[in-house]
Amino acid sequence: MVEIVDGGITTPQGFKAAGVHSGVKYRSLDMGMLFSEVPATAYCAYTSNNVKAAPVQVMMEENSPQLQAVVVNSGNANALTGHRGIEDVHAMKQAVAQELNLDPKLVGVMSTGLIGRFLDMHKIRYGISRAARSLDVGPGPDQAIRGAIMTTDTIPKECSVRARLSDGTLLYVSAISKGSGMISPHMKVLHGTTLTLIATDATLGPDFAEVWQSILDDTMNMVTVDGDQSTNDTAILLANGLSGGKPADRDPEFEAALRTVMTRIARTIAMDGEGASKLIEVQATGAETHEDAVAVVKAITNSPLVKSAIFGSDPNYGRLMMAVGNSGAKFDPENIRLTIKGGDMEVPILDSGAPVFQDERAVEVVRMAMDNKEVSILVDLAVGSESATGWGCDLTYDYVRINAEYAS
C-alpha cells in the first residue's frame, strides 16, 4: 500500500539537506545539498540534448554506481563553458568531498540557470562550505533545499510517500524538483531545465535500471511546457538501504511508490509552467502502439495553437485534430473521439469524426468545462488498445513576458 505523507526530501531515513545563499543570485537561496549518512546506490538519468552542460558531461563520464552527496547550484547552468566548465565541476566535487570527508567519486553535481556564463568559484566554494555546515533533518532544511534549486519556479515541487513492501519492510520515497521553462525532457538512463532529486531508504540492487527508465518515460518524459529540452536535465535517485529488508528492485509496491512520487512531480512541473494559468492533461487511448499514443499526447501538449485555445477556453476541435493528425499515429479520422473534461464536467466534442455540438449554447457548455484550472483532453483513436498520459500547460501572455525578461 502506498500512502502520500507530509514531509520533504529528508523524510527517508539517513538523509540530510541544506539550502543556502552563496551569492550567485543577488539575494535568493542558490546552493542546495543532499547528503546520505551512508553511500547510496545511485540511478541517474540525463538530458538527451546533444548540447550538454558541464555537470551532465562529468556525471555521465564518471557513471558512479554510488553517491553520498549531491550539490546543486542555481542561477548559473555551467553550460557552454568549455574546458573551464568541466574543471569547475571537478572543483565543486572536490570542495564537497573535503567538507564532508568523502571520496569525490561519491559526489554528484547539478546546475541550473543562465547558459554561457562561467561560475564564480569563490562564491560556489563559499556556498558549499555553508551548505555542508547547515546539513540537517526536518521541515527547515527541506524547505531550504527546495528554494535553493528554483529559478523561475513559482511553486515548490515536492512529494513524499510511505510504502510497505511484500516482505513487510516499511520505507519512504521523497522527491524534490525544479522546472518551469525549457521543459520537454527526454532523459535517458546513462545517456528550464528540470532537476529532480529522489531519496529513498529502500535497498536497490543492480537490476533497477529498466524499471527506472520505464517510470521516467511514463512521468517526467511525458511533461512539456514549451517543447524545448534543456542542456541540464538531470534526475538522480539515491537509495541508501537504511530501511533494511530485501532489494526492492522488482517489488511492485516500491515501483508503485516511485511512480506515485514521479507522477505528482511531473504534474506539478506542468502546472507551474512559465506564465501558465491551466494544467493540461492529455490521455490518448485506443492506439495501435504505445509509441503512437505517446506521439499523440506530445503533439497536443506541444502545440502552441492548442495551448492558446486552452488559455482562451476556445473549444476549437480543429486545432486538436490538426495536432493529432501531425503526430504520425495511425488512425481513421472518421472513427476518432474527442472529449474535454474540466471540473465535474465531461463533454464529448467529436464522435466518429463529426462534431457533437452544433449551436452556440452547446459551445458554451464546452467553454465552461475548459474554464477550469485543470483541463483534460481525452482522445480515443479507436484502432487498438494502447494508451499514454502526459501533461502540459496553456500558453499565456505571461510566458512571452517572462522569457523576454529572463535570459536563458
DOFIKOL-109214 format. One record per residue (C-alpha): y, x, z; residue in three letters. Coordinates in steps of 0.2 Angstrom, whole numbers, padded with zeros to 4 digits, always signed. Each point is the difference from the previous one (the first is absolute). Layout:
<atoms>
YXZALA/...
</atoms>
This chain:
<atoms>
+0000+0000+0000MET/+0017+0007-0005VAL/+0015-0005+0010GLU/+0019+0004-0003ILE/+0007+0007+0016VAL/+0018+0005+0006ASP/+0002+0019-0001GLY/+0005+0014-0011GLY/-0007+0016-0007ILE/-0005+0007+0017THR/-0011-0015+0004THR/-0016+0009-0004PRO/-0006+0012+0013GLN/+0006+0018-0001GLY/+0015-0002-0011PHE/+0018+0005+0004LYS/+0016-0003-0010ALA/+0018+0005-0001ALA/+0015-0004-0010GLY/+0016+0011+0001VAL/+0017+0004-0008HIS/-0001+0017-0009SER/+0017-0001-0009GLY/-0007-0003-0018VAL/+0007-0017+0001LYS/+0018-0002+0007TYR/-0005-0010+0016ARG/-0017-0009-0002SER/-0017+0006+0005LEU/-0007+0010-0013ASP/-0015+0010+0007MET/-0016-0008+0005GLY/-0016+0008+0007MET/-0018-0007+0003LEU/-0012+0010+0011PHE/-0018-0002+0004SER/-0007+0008+0016GLU/-0015+0006-0010VAL/-0002+0004-0018PRO/-0002-0016-0010ALA/-0010-0003-0016THR/+0013-0002-0013ALA/+0000-0011-0016TYR/+0015+0002-0011CYS/+0006-0008-0016ALA/+0014+0006-0011TYR/+0011-0006-0014THR/-0007+0001-0017SER/+0017+0004-0007ASN/-0001+0016-0010ASN/+0017+0005+0008VAL/-0006+0003+0018LYS/+0011+0005+0015ALA/-0003+0017+0009ALA/-0009-0008+0015PRO/-0012-0009-0012VAL/-0004+0016-0009GLN/-0004+0010+0015VAL/-0010-0014+0009MET/-0010-0003-0016MET/-0004+0019-0002GLU/-0005+0003+0018GLU/-0010-0016+0000ASN/-0003+0002+0019SER/-0015-0011+0007PRO/+0008+0000+0017GLN/+0018-0002+0006LEU/+0007-0001+0017GLN/+0019-0002-0003ALA/+0010-0008-0014VAL/+0019+0003-0001VAL/+0011-0011-0011VAL/+0018+0003-0004ASN/+0011-0013-0008SER/+0016+0002-0010GLY/-0006+0014-0011ASN/-0016-0002-0011ALA/-0002+0019-0003ASN/-0004-0005-0018ALA/+0005+0010-0016LEU/+0003+0015+0011THR/-0011+0013-0008GLY/-0008+0014+0009HIS/+0013-0001+0014ARG/-0006-0018+0004GLY/-0018+0006+0001ILE/+0005+0014+0012GLU/+0010-0012+0011ASP/-0015-0011+0002VAL/-0010+0015+0006HIS/+0014+0004+0012ALA/+0000-0018+0007MET/-0019+0002+0003LYS/+0002+0016+0008GLN/+0014-0006+0011ALA/-0010-0015+0006VAL/-0015+0011+0003ALA/+0010+0012+0011GLN/+0007-0015+0010GLU/-0017-0008+0003LEU/-0011+0016+0000ASN/-0010-0006-0015LEU/-0007+0008-0016ASP/+0012-0004-0014PRO/-0014-0007-0010LYS/-0001-0015+0013LEU/+0018-0005-0004VAL/+0005-0012-0013GLY/+0017-0002-0008VAL/+0009-0015-0008MET/+0018-0002-0006SER/+0010-0014-0007THR/+0019-0002-0006GLY/+0011+0008-0013LEU/-0009+0009-0014ILE/+0006+0017-0007GLY/+0008+0007+0016ARG/-0006+0015+0011PHE/-0005-0003+0018LEU/+0012+0007+0013ASP/-0014+0009+0009MET/+0011+0004+0015HIS/+0002-0019+0003LYS/-0019-0003-0004ILE/-0005+0013+0013ARG/+0011-0007+0013TYR/-0007-0017-0003GLY/-0018+0006+0001ILE/+0004+0008+0016SER/+0008-0015+0007ARG/-0014-0012-0006ALA/-0014+0011+0007ALA/+0008+0000+0017ARG/+0003-0019-0001SER/-0019-0005-0004LEU/-0005-0014+0011ASP/-0009-0017+0000VAL/+0007-0018+0000GLY/+0013-0011-0007PRO/+0014+0013+0001GLY/-0009+0013-0011PRO/-0007-0013-0011ASP/+0017-0007-0004GLN/+0007+0017-0002ALA/-0012+0006-0013ILE/+0001-0016-0010ARG/+0019+0003-0001GLY/-0001+0018-0004ALA/-0010-0003-0016ILE/+0011-0014-0007MET/+0013+0002-0014THR/+0006-0016-0008THR/-0012-0010+0010ASP/+0008-0015+0009THR/-0016-0005+0010ILE/-0014+0011+0008PRO/-0017+0000-0007LYS/-0013+0000+0014GLU/-0016-0008+0004CYS/-0014+0003+0013SER/-0017-0008+0002VAL/-0015+0000+0012ARG/-0017-0001-0006ALA/-0018+0001+0007ARG/-0013+0009-0011LEU/-0018-0006-0002SER/-0005+0013+0013ASP/+0012-0008+0013GLY/+0013+0014-0002THR/+0018-0006+0003LEU/+0013+0008-0010LEU/+0018-0001-0007TYR/+0008+0003-0017VAL/+0019+0001-0001SER/+0011+0004-0014ALA/+0018+0003-0004ILE/+0008+0001-0017SER/+0017+0002-0009LYS/+0005-0007-0017GLY/+0013-0011-0008SER/+0003+0008-0017GLY/-0008+0011-0013MET/-0016-0010+0005ILE/-0014-0002-0012SER/-0013+0011+0008PRO/-0016+0006-0009HIS/-0007+0011+0014MET/-0016+0009-0003LYS/-0011+0008+0013VAL/+0002+0019-0003LEU/+0010-0002-0015HIS/+0082-0043+0019GLY/-0012+0007+0004THR/-0013-0007+0011THR/-0007+0011+0014LEU/-0013-0007+0011THR/-0008+0007+0016LEU/-0016-0008+0007ILE/-0007+0005+0016ALA/-0017-0006+0007THR/-0011+0005+0015ASP/-0016-0003-0011ALA/-0012+0013-0005THR/-0001+0003-0019LEU/-0012+0011-0009GLY/+0001+0007-0017PRO/-0005-0015-0010ASP/+0016-0011+0002PHE/+0009+0005-0015ALA/-0006-0013-0012GLU/+0004-0014+0013VAL/+0017+0008+0003TRP/+0004+0000-0019GLN/-0006-0018-0001SER/+0011-0006+0014ILE/+0015+0009-0007LEU/-0003-0008-0017ASP/-0001-0017+0007ASP/+0016+0002+0011THR/+0013+0014-0002MET/-0004+0002-0018ASN/+0003-0019-0003MET/+0018+0001+0006VAL/+0015+0002-0011THR/+0019-0001+0002VAL/+0007+0007-0015ASP/-0015+0007-0010GLY/+0005+0018+0003ASP/-0013+0012+0008GLN/+0007+0013+0012SER/-0002+0018+0000THR/-0004+0000+0018ASN/-0012-0015+0003ASP/-0012+0005+0014THR/-0012-0009+0011ALA/-0009+0010+0014ILE/-0014-0008+0011LEU/-0004+0010+0016LEU/-0016-0004+0009ALA/-0002+0009+0017ASN/-0017-0008+0006GLY/+0006-0002+0018LEU/-0006-0018+0001SER/-0018+0008-0001GLY/-0014-0009-0009GLY/-0008+0003-0017LYS/+0009+0005-0016PRO/+0008-0016-0006ALA/+0000+0005-0018ASP/-0011-0015-0006ARG/+0004-0012+0014ASP/+0007-0016-0007PRO/+0010-0003+0016GLU/+0009+0016-0002PHE/+0003-0003-0019GLU/+0007-0017+0005ALA/+0011+0007+0013ALA/+0008+0013-0012LEU/+0002-0013-0014ARG/+0009-0012+0012THR/+0012+0014+0005VAL/+0003+0006-0018MET/+0002-0017-0007THR/+0013-0004+0013ARG/+0009+0016-0004ILE/+0000-0003-0018ALA/+0007-0018+0002ARG/+0014+0007+0011THR/+0005+0013-0013ILE/+0001-0013-0013ALA/+0010-0011+0011MET/+0012+0014+0004ASP/+0003+0005-0018GLY/+0018+0006-0003GLU/+0011-0015-0001GLY/-0014-0012+0001ALA/+0002-0018+0006SER/-0018-0006-0004LYS/-0018+0006+0002LEU/-0010-0003-0016ILE/-0019-0001+0002GLU/-0010-0002-0016VAL/-0018-0005-0001GLN/-0010+0002-0016ALA/-0017-0009-0001THR/-0012-0004-0013GLY/+0001+0017-0009ALA/-0014+0007-0010GLU/+0002+0017+0009THR/+0009+0006+0016HIS/+0010+0012-0011GLU/+0007-0015-0009ASP/+0004-0009+0016ALA/+0010+0015+0006VAL/+0009+0002-0017ALA/+0006-0018+0001VAL/+0006+0001+0018VAL/+0009+0016-0004LYS/+0008-0007-0016ALA/+0007-0014+0010ILE/+0006+0009+0015THR/+0008+0014-0011ASN/+0009-0012-0012SER/+0019+0000+0003PRO/+0001-0017-0009LEU/-0013-0007+0012VAL/+0008+0008+0015LYS/+0017-0007-0005SER/-0007-0017-0003ALA/-0007+0000+0018ILE/+0017+0006+0007PHE/+0008-0015-0009GLY/-0014-0012+0005SER/-0002-0003-0019ASP/-0017-0008-0005PRO/+0000+0009-0016ASN/-0019+0000-0004TYR/+0004+0008-0017GLY/+0005+0016+0009ARG/-0016+0000+0010LEU/-0011-0003-0016MET/+0010+0014-0009MET/-0005+0012+0014ALA/-0018-0006+0000VAL/-0001+0002-0018GLY/+0007+0018+0001ASN/-0013+0005+0013SER/-0014+0003-0013GLY/-0012-0011+0010ALA/-0012-0011-0010LYS/+0003-0019+0001PHE/+0003-0015-0011ASP/+0018-0007+0002PRO/-0006-0017-0002GLU/-0011+0001+0016ASN/+0011+0009+0012ILE/+0007-0008+0016ARG/+0015+0004+0009LEU/+0005-0006+0018THR/+0015+0004+0011ILE/-0001+0000+0019LYS/+0014+0000+0012GLY/+0001-0006+0018GLY/-0012-0014+0001ASP/+0002-0005-0018MET/-0013+0005-0014GLU/+0006-0006-0017VAL/-0010+0002-0016PRO/+0012+0005-0014ILE/-0012+0003-0015LEU/-0018-0007-0003ASP/-0010+0004-0015SER/+0014+0008-0008GLY/+0012-0015+0001ALA/+0014-0003+0012PRO/-0003-0012+0015VAL/+0018-0005+0003PHE/+0010-0008-0014GLN/+0016-0007+0008ASP/+0014+0007+0011GLU/-0007-0008+0016ARG/-0016+0009-0002ALA/+0009+0016-0003VAL/+0009-0002+0016GLU/-0016-0001+0010VAL/-0005+0017-0007VAL/+0017+0007+0004ARG/-0002-0006+0018MET/-0017+0009+0001ALA/+0008+0016-0006MET/+0015-0002+0012ASP/-0010+0009+0014ASN/-0001+0017+0007LYS/-0017+0002-0006GLU/-0006-0006-0017VAL/-0018+0001-0007SER/-0004-0001-0018ILE/-0018-0005-0004LEU/-0007+0004-0017VAL/-0017-0006-0005ASP/-0005+0009-0016LEU/-0016-0011-0002ALA/-0011+0013-0008VAL/-0010+0007+0014GLY/-0002+0003+0019SER/+0010+0015+0004GLU/+0016+0000+0010SER/+0014+0011+0007ALA/+0015-0003+0012THR/+0017+0010+0000GLY/+0017-0001+0007TRP/+0018+0003-0007GLY/+0017-0007+0003CYS/+0014-0008-0009ASP/+0014+0009-0009LEU/+0017-0003+0007THR/+0018+0006-0002TYR/-0002+0011+0015ASP/-0014+0010-0008TYR/+0013+0007-0013VAL/+0013+0002+0013ARG/-0012+0010+0012ILE/-0006+0012-0014ASN/+0017+0002-0007ALA/+0006+0006+0017GLU/-0015+0010+0006TYR/-0005+0015-0010ALA/-0019+0003-0003SER/
</atoms>
